[in-house]
Amino acid sequence: MDRRTLLALIPAVALAPALLSLAPQVEEAFAQGIDPNAILNDPEAPVSGNPNGDLTIVAFLDYNCPFCKKAEPDLLRLVKSDGHIRLVHKDWPILGEASVYGAQLALAAKYQGRYDDVHRALMGIPGRKISKERMLEAVSASGIDMARLEADRTSHQGEIAALLQRNLDQADALGLQGTPVFLIGPLKVAAALDYDGFKQAVAQARAKGRS
């Protein structure tokens, strides 16, 4: 998607205070050399839902963010019930060292096809300021091959670090201030929506895309 096409999809938005036009952030991203295609289609970023869906949601999340955890079940419910949403996961660990560790575990799990399982396990831990030890317990309980997970975390350390840095650079270029943030088609949602809120945002994003 080129710059002209992307900006054509970004009208003013009035769904809710948390829903904003992306145009200023996208212009700033271009100014900093960030290609929107890199945000939407990073080949290393985990993708779930329908890979050929008609709408992409990009989720910037942290495993120590209670608001991310609050929104997660309703987001996954919508992706499943809708059937036409492509969900791009942007691990954006900004809440401390344990958050970075959690993101490393999730991204290492991708190499054995278990990102979604580890992601859900980490998102399922209640509260905030979750320790590395508690994260490791939750991941182990998911049934993943822990020996391979640690081996992949070590052997793919460079690729994982590079992906996390790209996510950070993209978030900075877009002017994101904290988690969660959801890019829903041409809309930005900087809030933990419930199921109805996500459904409404998706409907408006599709309507804007057709206008």
Secondary structure, DSSP 4 states (H G I P E B T S, - for coil): --HHHHHHT-----S-TTEEESHHHHHHHHHTT--HHHHH--TTS-EEE-TT-SEEEEEEE-TT-HHHHHHHHHHHHHHHHHS-EEEEEEE---S-HHHHHHHHHHHHHGGGT-HHHHHHHHHTS-SSS--HHHHHHHHHHTT--HHHHHHHHHHTHHHHHHHHHHHHHHHHHTT--SS-EEEETTEEE-S---HHHHHHHHHHHHHHHH-
